[in-house]
């Protein structure tokens, strides 16, 4: 479909007046970006369209308006995907306050919806215990037949139904990937999520990490307890799984006769002995993980029959007791657990066993014991398989795209029709005259020189906090929790009393809240370079004490560099750029930045194209 840019602009203006606000004012370059996106899709340009949009350019509205115009005037369907619930809430709040914008929203089922009949999480809702699918809850005959009139008012059913019908739908990447992992491609099922014309991706630089994390498989020794719980329950009920003559010889009955309790224990322990051994070869792990995957598939089939049996009992009017509901919940969990392992094994079959990585963590929660995590190093293919394949056009936005070649390499565009992306950059319109970036090119915070350099730099840090910004708030990005702790422990009392330190994401969220409502606090930690919004007086200075290189002590990092050599420096520069941007959130805002790790200079020279011109001009070597 060929539509002139003038016509597109006219429809964008019309959409904004009718659906958002007749007095709405576009930010500079915002409308042009929207027109470019729509024009690229309608004129069948590059299927991989990437926009580097700095803070303040209005990325969320670029996505919302583009998706809305395409849906309303051109019947183009889309998903709008975001990286976390914080960003999801921003979109949700806008959509809620502008009800004429027809974009549906979806959250994951677990923990977000409650059954109005039994008060359980929606995954254990009364209709699910009865074995009814979500599709059946949209069917008036089914609802009336089984007495589930509650479907008409069920929050999840209504939300899901609207998301299926709407031409544009908002989700997190995590939910999107999980949704398409769990459904089969049935084009005739109107109540199943399907591929759409476009996916709009916000904070797209996070996609490879999120996608790879969603394909992990986990195994722990205590999993045997869950398997035996299922086995024991099935064994105790094996003569009464189905109360009809047609199902007296089902798979579950065959499974019970095929394996004794000891057989199950022996098989699990044999696999665990190999898979929990850090010294095994990849071909050994591959062979045993195949065996374990087959075992999980067998148990999954048993779980499905068991759930069906429980549901049939409930539909016949027999109430399920607490033990029944508990086993139903366990089989739900086990199905997800088995799926992640089976999916992982299938992924490795497609990529090649050279891309598998096994990590053994003995320091997890005490009630779990040792946890073995299986990961796939082929991030580019993971992104293609679980994301890029689900739409004809991909529109990706972020303030930190990084190097074009490195971004394309890690994003998996090589597997797509166009092989590469088309990239556009929106220039920043902020005034940075009061926001210099001072770089001290003297002390390196690399592992070899860190201890000596830290002794010199901590005094400089304390001096800046106590003289230049004594009554103002700021953040110190330390690169590690260990450095954060040392900086806090060695601080003079007057500095220490202002410092807020944390350990983990939950503590970080609480700390940021305290910081926002204080007067002169200093937030200190390794992950303050992203996911933190500190406008105005909430952040007047930023100190980057260590360049946040991914740790080469991490096996995954070392292995990934072999396959994606451009990734290491490119991702680190992205972290730096993100970190510098935490304190300048609107035009007229200002924040002074200090980089005290001399390792920055070689990194900067090798990735200079990633740094926007306005940021390059702000760097002052001292």
C-alpha positions as CSV (number, residue, x, y, z in Angstrom):
1,X,0.0,0.0,0.0
2,X,1.6,3.3,-1.2
3,X,0.4,6.3,0.8
4,X,2.0,9.7,0.5
5,X,3.8,11.2,3.5
6,X,1.4,14.2,3.4
7,X,-1.6,11.8,3.8
8,X,0.1,10.0,6.7
9,X,0.8,13.3,8.4
10,X,-2.8,14.3,8.0
11,X,-4.0,11.1,9.6
12,X,-1.5,11.4,12.4
13,X,-2.9,14.9,13.2
14,X,-6.4,13.6,12.9
15,X,-5.7,10.7,15.3
16,X,-4.1,12.9,17.9
17,X,-7.0,15.4,17.9
18,X,-9.7,12.7,18.0
19,X,-8.1,10.2,20.4
20,X,-5.6,12.1,22.6
21,X,-6.2,15.8,22.9
22,X,-7.1,18.5,20.5
23,X,-4.4,20.8,22.1
24,X,-1.7,18.1,22.0
25,X,1.7,19.4,21.0
26,X,4.4,17.2,19.5
27,X,7.9,17.4,20.8
28,X,10.5,18.3,18.3
29,X,11.3,15.4,15.8
30,X,8.5,13.3,17.4
31,X,5.9,13.6,14.6
32,X,8.6,13.1,11.9
33,X,9.7,9.9,13.7
34,X,6.0,8.6,13.7
35,X,5.6,9.5,10.0
36,X,8.9,7.7,9.1
37,X,7.8,4.6,11.0
38,X,4.3,4.4,9.3
39,X,5.7,5.2,5.9
40,X,8.3,2.5,6.2
41,X,5.7,-0.1,7.0
42,X,3.1,1.0,4.4
43,X,5.6,1.3,1.7
44,X,7.2,-2.0,2.6
45,X,10.6,-0.7,3.5
46,X,13.0,-2.4,5.7
47,X,11.3,-4.9,8.0
48,X,13.8,-4.1,10.8
49,X,13.4,-0.4,11.7
50,X,15.5,0.9,14.6
51,X,15.2,4.4,16.1
52,X,17.7,5.7,18.6
53,X,15.6,8.2,20.5
54,X,17.2,10.1,23.4
55,X,15.6,10.8,26.8
56,X,12.8,13.4,26.3
57,X,12.0,12.4,22.7
58,X,8.7,10.7,23.8
59,X,9.4,7.1,22.8
60,X,6.2,5.7,24.4
61,X,4.0,8.1,22.5
62,X,5.9,7.4,19.2
63,X,4.9,3.8,19.7
64,X,1.4,4.4,20.8
65,X,0.5,6.9,18.1
66,X,2.2,4.8,15.3
67,X,0.3,1.7,16.4
68,X,-3.0,3.6,16.8
69,X,-2.8,5.2,13.3
70,X,-1.8,1.9,11.7
71,X,-4.7,0.1,13.4
72,X,-7.4,2.6,13.0
73,X,-6.8,3.7,9.4
74,X,-4.9,0.8,7.8
75,X,-6.1,-2.3,9.7
76,X,-2.5,-3.1,10.7
77,X,-2.2,-5.2,13.8
78,X,0.6,-4.9,16.4
79,X,2.0,-5.7,19.8
80,X,3.6,-3.0,21.9
81,X,6.3,-4.6,24.0
82,X,8.2,-3.2,27.0
83,X,11.1,-4.4,29.1
84,X,9.6,-4.2,32.7
85,X,6.5,-3.6,34.7
86,X,7.7,0.0,35.6
87,X,7.6,0.9,31.9
88,X,4.4,-1.1,31.4
89,X,2.8,1.0,34.1
90,X,3.8,4.2,32.3
91,X,2.0,3.0,29.1
92,X,-0.9,1.7,31.1
93,X,-1.4,5.0,33.0
94,X,-1.5,6.9,29.7
95,X,-3.9,4.5,28.0
96,X,-6.2,4.5,31.1
97,X,-6.3,8.3,31.0
98,X,-7.0,8.3,27.2
99,X,-9.8,5.7,26.8
100,X,-10.3,6.6,23.1
101,X,-6.9,5.1,22.3
102,X,-7.9,1.5,21.4
103,X,-4.9,-0.4,22.7
104,X,-5.5,-3.3,24.9
105,X,-3.2,-4.3,27.9
106,X,-2.2,-7.7,29.2
107,X,-0.5,-8.8,32.4
108,X,0.6,-12.3,33.2
109,X,-1.9,-14.5,35.0
110,X,0.1,-15.5,38.0
111,X,-0.3,-13.1,40.9
112,X,-2.3,-10.5,39.0
113,X,-5.8,-12.0,38.9
114,X,-8.0,-13.7,41.6
115,X,-10.9,-16.1,41.1
116,X,-14.1,-14.6,42.5
117,X,-15.5,-18.0,43.4
118,X,-12.7,-19.7,45.4
119,X,-10.4,-16.8,46.1
120,X,-7.4,-18.6,44.6
121,X,-5.0,-17.2,42.0
122,X,-6.7,-17.3,38.6
123,X,-4.4,-20.3,37.6
124,X,-6.3,-22.3,40.3
125,X,-9.6,-20.6,39.7
126,X,-12.8,-22.7,39.9
127,X,-13.2,-23.0,36.2
128,X,-9.6,-24.1,35.8
129,X,-10.0,-26.8,38.4
130,X,-13.0,-28.0,36.3
131,X,-10.6,-28.3,33.3
132,X,-12.3,-25.6,31.2
133,X,-10.1,-23.7,28.7
134,X,-10.0,-19.9,28.4
135,X,-11.6,-20.4,25.0
136,X,-14.6,-22.1,26.5
137,X,-15.1,-19.2,28.9
138,X,-16.0,-17.0,25.9
139,X,-18.7,-19.5,24.8
140,X,-22.1,-18.7,26.1
141,X,-23.3,-22.3,25.8
142,X,-20.4,-23.6,27.8
143,X,-20.8,-20.9,30.4
144,X,-24.5,-21.8,30.9
145,X,-23.9,-25.5,30.7
146,X,-21.4,-25.6,33.5
147,X,-22.8,-22.7,35.5
148,X,-19.9,-20.3,35.2
149,X,-21.8,-17.0,34.7
150,X,-18.9,-15.4,36.5
151,X,-17.1,-15.4,33.2
152,X,-19.1,-12.4,32.1
153,X,-17.5,-10.4,35.0
154,X,-14.2,-12.2,35.4
155,X,-11.4,-9.5,35.1
156,X,-8.9,-11.9,33.4
157,X,-11.4,-13.2,30.9
158,X,-12.5,-9.7,29.9
159,X,-9.0,-8.5,29.7
160,X,-7.8,-11.4,27.6
161,X,-10.8,-11.2,25.3
162,X,-10.2,-7.5,24.7
163,X,-6.5,-8.2,24.0
164,X,-7.4,-10.8,21.5
165,X,-9.9,-8.6,19.7
166,X,-7.9,-5.4,19.7
167,X,-5.7,-4.6,16.8
168,X,-3.0,-3.4,19.2
169,X,-2.0,-4.9,22.5
170,X,0.5,-3.9,25.2
171,X,2.6,-6.6,26.9
172,X,6.0,-7.1,28.5
173,X,8.6,-9.0,26.5
174,X,8.6,-11.7,29.2
175,X,4.8,-12.3,28.9
176,X,5.0,-12.2,25.1
177,X,7.7,-14.8,24.9
178,X,6.0,-17.0,27.5
179,X,2.7,-16.7,25.7
180,X,4.1,-17.9,22.4
181,X,6.1,-20.7,24.0
182,X,2.9,-22.1,25.5
183,X,0.6,-22.0,22.6
184,X,0.4,-24.1,19.4
185,X,-0.1,-22.4,16.1
186,X,-3.8,-22.9,15.5
187,X,-5.0,-20.3,13.0
188,X,-8.6,-21.5,13.3
189,X,-8.8,-20.8,17.0
190,X,-10.1,-17.2,17.5
191,X,-9.2,-17.2,21.2
192,X,-5.5,-17.8,20.8
193,X,-2.8,-15.1,20.4
194,X,-1.4,-15.1,17.0
195,X,1.4,-13.4,15.1
196,X,0.7,-9.8,14.0
197,X,1.9,-7.4,11.4
198,X,4.2,-5.3,13.6
199,X,5.9,-5.4,17.0
200,X,6.9,-2.1,18.6
201,X,9.8,-2.7,21.0
202,X,10.6,-0.1,23.7
203,X,14.0,-0.2,25.5
204,X,15.0,-2.7,22.7
205,X,18.6,-2.9,23.9
206,X,17.3,-5.1,26.7
207,X,15.8,-7.7,24.4
208,X,18.7,-10.2,24.0
209,X,19.2,-10.4,27.8
210,X,15.5,-10.8,28.5
211,X,15.0,-13.4,25.7
212,X,18.0,-15.5,26.8
213,X,16.9,-15.4,30.4
214,X,13.4,-16.6,29.4
215,X,14.9,-19.7,27.8
216,X,16.9,-20.9,30.9
217,X,16.2,-24.4,32.2
218,X,16.7,-25.1,35.8
219,X,17.3,-28.3,37.7
220,X,17.8,-28.9,41.5
221,X,18.1,-32.0,43.6
222,X,14.9,-31.2,45.4
223,X,12.9,-31.6,42.1
224,X,12.9,-35.3,42.9
225,X,10.6,-34.6,45.8
226,X,8.0,-33.0,43.5
227,X,8.2,-35.8,41.0
228,X,7.7,-38.4,43.8
229,X,4.8,-36.4,45.2
230,X,3.1,-36.7,41.8
231,X,4.0,-40.4,41.5
232,X,2.7,-41.2,45.0
233,X,-0.6,-39.5,44.5
234,X,-1.1,-41.2,41.1
235,X,-0.1,-44.6,42.6
236,X,-2.6,-44.2,45.4
237,X,-5.4,-43.3,43.1
238,X,-4.4,-45.4,40.1
239,X,-7.6,-47.6,40.2
240,X,-9.9,-44.6,40.3
241,X,-8.4,-42.0,37.9
242,X,-11.3,-42.3,35.6
243,X,-14.8,-43.4,36.6
244,X,-15.8,-44.7,33.2
245,X,-15.1,-47.9,31.3
246,X,-13.6,-46.3,28.2
247,X,-10.5,-45.0,30.1
248,X,-9.6,-48.0,32.3
249,X,-6.3,-48.4,30.5
250,X,-4.9,-44.9,30.2
251,X,-1.3,-43.7,29.8
252,X,-1.0,-43.0,33.6
253,X,-1.9,-46.6,34.4
254,X,0.7,-47.8,31.9
255,X,3.3,-45.4,33.4
256,X,2.7,-46.7,36.9
257,X,3.3,-50.3,35.7
258,X,6.3,-49.3,33.7
259,X,8.2,-47.6,36.5
260,X,8.4,-48.4,40.2
261,X,9.1,-45.7,42.7
262,X,12.7,-46.9,42.8
263,X,13.0,-46.7,39.0
264,X,12.0,-43.0,39.2
265,X,14.5,-42.3,41.9
266,X,17.3,-44.2,40.2
267,X,16.7,-42.5,36.8
268,X,16.6,-39.0,38.4
269,X,19.8,-39.6,40.5
270,X,21.6,-41.0,37.5
271,X,20.9,-37.9,35.5
272,X,21.5,-35.5,38.4
273,X,25.0,-37.1,39.0
274,X,26.1,-36.1,35.5
275,X,24.2,-32.8,35.1
276,X,25.3,-31.4,38.5
277,X,29.0,-32.2,37.8
278,X,30.9,-29.1,36.7
279,X,33.6,-31.2,35.1
280,X,31.5,-33.0,32.5
281,X,31.9,-32.5,28.7
282,X,29.2,-30.8,26.6
283,X,28.5,-34.1,24.7
284,X,27.9,-35.8,28.1
285,X,25.5,-33.1,29.2
286,X,23.8,-33.2,25.9
287,X,23.2,-37.0,26.1
288,X,21.9,-36.9,29.7
289,X,19.8,-33.8,29.3
290,X,18.1,-35.6,26.4
291,X,17.3,-38.5,28.7
292,X,16.0,-36.1,31.4
293,X,13.9,-34.2,28.9
294,X,12.2,-37.5,27.8
295,X,11.5,-38.3,31.5
296,X,9.9,-34.9,32.0
297,X,7.7,-35.4,28.8
298,X,6.4,-38.7,30.2
299,X,5.6,-37.1,33.6
300,X,4.0,-34.2,31.9
301,X,1.6,-36.6,30.1
302,X,0.8,-38.1,33.4
303,X,0.1,-34.7,34.9
304,X,-2.3,-33.8,32.1
305,X,-4.2,-37.0,32.6
306,X,-4.2,-36.5,36.3
307,X,-5.5,-32.9,36.0
308,X,-8.2,-34.2,33.5
309,X,-9.2,-36.8,36.1
310,X,-9.6,-34.2,38.8
311,X,-11.5,-31.9,36.5
312,X,-13.9,-34.7,35.5
313,X,-14.6,-35.4,39.2
314,X,-15.3,-31.8,39.8
315,X,-17.6,-31.5,36.7
316,X,-19.5,-34.5,38.0
317,X,-20.3,-32.6,41.2
318,X,-17.6,-34.1,43.4
319,X,-15.8,-31.4,45.4
320,X,-12.0,-31.4,45.3
321,X,-10.4,-31.6,48.8
322,X,-7.2,-29.7,49.9
323,X,-5.0,-32.6,48.8
324,X,-6.6,-32.6,45.3
325,X,-6.1,-28.9,44.9
326,X,-2.5,-29.1,46.1
327,X,-1.7,-31.8,43.6
328,X,-3.5,-29.8,40.8
329,X,-1.2,-26.8,41.7
330,X,1.9,-29.0,41.7
331,X,1.0,-30.4,38.2
332,X,0.5,-26.8,37.0
333,X,4.0,-26.0,38.3
334,X,5.5,-29.1,36.9
335,X,4.1,-28.5,33.4
336,X,5.8,-25.1,33.3
337,X,9.0,-26.7,34.7
338,X,9.0,-29.4,32.1
339,X,8.2,-27.0,29.3
340,X,11.2,-24.8,30.0
341,X,13.5,-27.9,29.9
342,X,11.9,-29.4,26.8
343,X,12.0,-25.9,25.1
344,X,15.7,-25.5,26.0
345,X,16.6,-28.9,24.7
346,X,14.8,-28.2,21.5
347,X,16.6,-24.9,21.2
348,X,20.0,-26.5,21.6
349,X,19.0,-29.1,18.9
350,X,18.4,-26.2,16.5
351,X,21.5,-24.1,17.5
352,X,24.1,-26.9,18.1
353,X,25.4,-28.2,21.4
354,X,28.5,-26.0,21.2
355,X,26.1,-23.1,22.3
356,X,25.0,-24.8,25.5
357,X,26.3,-23.6,28.8
358,X,25.8,-25.2,32.2
359,X,26.2,-23.2,35.4
360,X,26.2,-24.6,38.9
361,X,25.3,-22.3,41.7
362,X,25.8,-23.8,45.2
363,X,24.9,-20.4,46.9
364,X,21.2,-20.2,46.2
365,X,18.4,-20.3,48.7
366,X,19.0,-22.8,51.5
367,X,15.7,-24.6,50.9
368,X,16.6,-25.2,47.2
369,X,20.2,-26.4,47.6
370,X,22.4,-26.7,44.5
371,X,20.8,-25.3,41.3
372,X,22.0,-26.2,37.9
373,X,21.1,-23.7,35.2
374,X,21.2,-24.5,31.5
375,X,21.7,-21.6,29.1
376,X,22.0,-21.1,25.4
377,X,24.7,-18.8,24.1
378,X,23.1,-18.1,20.8
379,X,21.3,-15.0,21.8
380,X,20.8,-13.8,18.3
381,X,18.9,-16.9,17.3
382,X,16.9,-16.9,20.6
383,X,15.7,-13.3,19.8
384,X,14.8,-14.4,16.2
385,X,13.0,-17.5,17.3
386,X,10.9,-16.0,20.1
387,X,10.4,-12.5,18.9
388,X,11.4,-11.5,15.4
389,X,9.6,-14.4,13.8
390,X,6.3,-13.2,15.3
391,X,5.8,-10.2,13.1
392,X,6.5,-9.0,9.6
393,X,7.8,-5.6,10.7
394,X,9.9,-4.8,13.8
395,X,10.1,-1.3,15.1
396,X,12.7,-0.9,17.8
397,X,13.4,2.2,20.0
398,X,15.9,2.9,22.7
399,X,18.0,5.8,23.9
400,X,21.1,3.5,23.7
401,X,21.2,1.4,20.6
402,X,25.0,1.1,20.5
403,X,27.0,0.4,17.5
404,X,24.9,-0.4,14.5
405,X,26.9,-3.5,13.5
406,X,27.0,-4.9,17.0
407,X,23.3,-4.2,17.6
408,X,22.3,-6.1,14.4
409,X,24.7,-9.0,15.2
410,X,23.3,-9.5,18.7
411,X,19.6,-8.9,17.7
412,X,19.5,-11.7,15.2
413,X,18.6,-9.7,12.2
414,X,20.8,-11.9,10.0
415,X,18.1,-14.5,10.2
416,X,15.4,-12.1,8.8
417,X,14.4,-11.3,5.3
418,X,16.4,-8.0,5.2
419,X,19.5,-9.4,7.1
420,X,20.2,-6.0,8.6
421,X,18.3,-3.1,10.1
422,X,17.6,0.4,8.9
423,X,18.7,2.8,11.7
424,X,17.6,6.4,12.4
425,X,18.8,8.7,15.1
426,X,16.7,11.4,16.7
427,X,19.0,14.3,17.9
428,X,18.5,15.5,21.5
429,X,17.0,18.9,22.0
430,X,18.2,19.3,25.6
431,X,20.5,22.1,26.7
432,X,23.6,20.4,28.2
433,X,25.6,23.6,28.9
434,X,25.3,23.0,32.7
435,X,25.9,19.2,32.4
436,X,29.6,18.6,31.7
437,X,31.1,15.1,31.9
438,X,34.5,15.3,33.6
439,X,36.8,12.4,32.9
440,X,39.8,11.7,35.2
441,X,42.3,9.8,32.9
442,X,44.7,8.6,35.7
443,X,43.6,5.7,37.8
444,X,42.3,2.4,36.4
445,X,39.7,0.4,38.2
446,X,40.6,-2.9,36.4
447,X,41.0,-6.0,38.6
448,X,44.8,-5.7,38.7
449,X,44.9,-2.1,39.6
450,X,41.7,-1.7,41.5
451,X,42.9,-1.8,45.1
452,X,45.6,0.9,44.7
453,X,43.4,3.1,42.5
454,X,40.5,2.9,44.9
455,X,42.7,4.3,47.7
456,X,43.3,7.4,45.6
457,X,39.8,7.8,44.2
458,X,37.7,7.4,47.3
459,X,39.1,10.6,48.7
460,X,38.2,12.5,45.5
461,X,34.7,11.1,45.7
462,X,34.3,12.1,49.3
463,X,35.6,15.6,48.5
464,X,33.1,16.1,45.7
465,X,30.2,15.0,47.8
466,X,31.2,17.2,50.8
467,X,32.2,20.4,49.0
468,X,30.6,20.8,45.5
469,X,27.4,19.0,46.4
470,X,27.1,19.1,50.2
471,X,23.4,19.9,50.1
472,X,22.4,18.2,46.9
473,X,21.4,14.6,46.0
474,X,23.3,12.4,43.6
475,X,24.3,8.8,42.7
476,X,27.5,6.9,42.6
477,X,27.7,4.0,40.2
478,X,30.2,1.5,41.6
479,X,30.2,-1.4,39.2
480,X,30.0,-3.9,42.0
481,X,28.4,-4.4,45.4
482,X,31.9,-5.0,46.9
483,X,33.1,-1.6,45.8
484,X,29.9,0.0,47.1
485,X,30.4,-1.5,50.5
486,X,34.1,-0.4,50.7
487,X,33.1,3.1,49.7
488,X,30.5,3.2,52.4
489,X,32.6,1.6,55.1
490,X,35.6,4.0,54.5
491,X,33.5,7.1,54.2
492,X,33.8,10.0,56.8
493,X,30.8,10.1,59.1
494,X,29.3,13.2,57.5
495,X,29.3,11.4,54.1
496,X,28.3,8.0,55.4
497,X,25.2,9.5,57.0
498,X,24.1,10.6,53.5
499,X,24.8,7.4,51.7
500,X,22.1,4.9,50.8
501,X,23.4,1.4,49.8
502,X,21.4,-1.7,48.8
503,X,21.8,-5.3,47.9
504,X,19.5,-6.6,45.2
505,X,16.7,-5.2,43.1
506,X,14.1,-5.1,45.9
507,X,16.3,-3.1,48.3
508,X,17.2,-0.9,45.3
509,X,13.5,0.0,44.7
510,X,13.0,0.9,48.4
511,X,16.2,2.9,48.5
512,X,15.3,4.9,45.4
513,X,12.0,5.8,47.1
514,X,13.8,7.0,50.2
515,X,16.3,9.0,48.0
516,X,13.4,10.8,46.2
517,X,11.9,12.1,49.4
518,X,15.2,13.1,51.1
519,X,17.2,16.3,50.9
520,X,20.9,15.5,50.3
521,X,21.2,11.7,50.1
522,X,23.7,9.8,47.9
523,X,22.5,6.5,46.4
524,X,25.4,4.1,46.0
525,X,25.5,0.8,44.0
526,X,26.3,-1.1,40.9
527,X,23.0,-1.1,39.1
528,X,22.1,2.6,39.2
529,X,22.8,3.1,35.5
530,X,19.4,1.9,34.3
531,X,15.8,1.7,35.6
532,X,16.2,4.8,37.7
533,X,14.4,8.1,36.9
534,X,15.7,11.0,39.0
535,X,14.6,14.3,37.5
536,X,15.4,17.8,38.7
537,X,16.8,18.1,42.2
538,X,16.6,14.4,42.8
539,X,20.0,14.0,41.0
540,X,22.5,16.9,40.5
541,X,25.7,14.8,40.3
542,X,26.7,11.3,39.1
543,X,29.9,9.6,39.8
544,X,30.9,6.6,37.7
545,X,33.6,5.0,39.9
546,X,34.1,2.0,37.7
547,X,33.4,1.3,34.0
548,X,30.7,-1.4,34.2
549,X,32.3,-4.1,32.1
550,X,30.6,-7.5,32.3
551,X,32.7,-9.6,34.6
552,X,35.1,-11.9,32.8
553,X,34.9,-14.2,35.8
554,X,31.4,-15.0,34.6
555,X,31.5,-18.1,32.4
556,X,28.6,-16.9,30.3
557,X,30.3,-13.6,29.5
558,X,33.6,-15.4,28.5
559,X,31.7,-17.8,26.3
560,X,29.5,-15.1,24.7
561,X,32.5,-13.0,23.7
562,X,33.7,-15.9,21.5
563,X,30.5,-15.8,19.5
564,X,29.7,-12.1,19.6
565,X,33.1,-10.2,19.8
566,X,31.5,-6.8,19.3
567,X,29.1,-7.2,22.1
568,X,31.5,-6.7,25.1
569,X,32.6,-3.2,24.4
570,X,29.3,-2.1,22.8
571,X,27.2,-3.2,25.7
572,X,29.5,-1.6,28.2
573,X,29.3,1.8,26.4
574,X,25.6,1.4,26.4
575,X,25.7,1.1,30.2
576,X,27.8,4.2,30.4
577,X,25.5,6.2,28.2
578,X,22.5,5.0,30.2
579,X,24.2,5.8,33.4
580,X,25.0,9.4,32.4
581,X,21.4,9.9,31.5
582,X,19.9,9.1,34.9
583,X,20.0,12.7,36.1
584,X,18.8,14.6,33.0
585,X,15.2,13.8,32.4
586,X,13.7,16.9,30.8
587,X,14.7,20.0,28.9
588,X,16.2,22.5,31.4
589,X,17.3,19.8,33.8
590,X,21.0,19.6,34.6
591,X,23.4,17.1,36.2
592,X,27.3,17.1,36.5
593,X,28.9,13.7,35.7
594,X,32.3,12.4,36.8
595,X,34.0,9.3,35.3
596,X,36.9,8.3,37.5
597,X,38.0,5.0,35.8
598,X,40.8,5.5,33.3
599,X,39.7,2.3,31.5
600,X,37.0,4.5,30.0
601,X,39.3,6.1,27.5
602,X,40.1,3.0,25.4
603,X,36.5,1.9,25.6
604,X,35.4,5.3,24.3
605,X,37.9,5.3,21.4
606,X,36.8,1.8,20.3
607,X,33.0,2.6,20.4
608,X,32.9,6.4,19.8
609,X,30.2,6.0,17.1
610,X,27.8,4.9,19.8
611,X,28.1,8.2,21.8
612,X,25.7,10.9,20.5
613,X,27.5,14.0,19.2
614,X,26.0,16.1,22.0
615,X,27.5,13.7,24.6
616,X,30.9,13.6,22.9
617,X,31.0,17.4,23.1
618,X,30.3,17.3,26.9
619,X,33.4,15.2,27.7
620,X,36.1,17.1,29.4
621,X,39.4,15.3,30.2
622,X,40.9,16.4,33.6
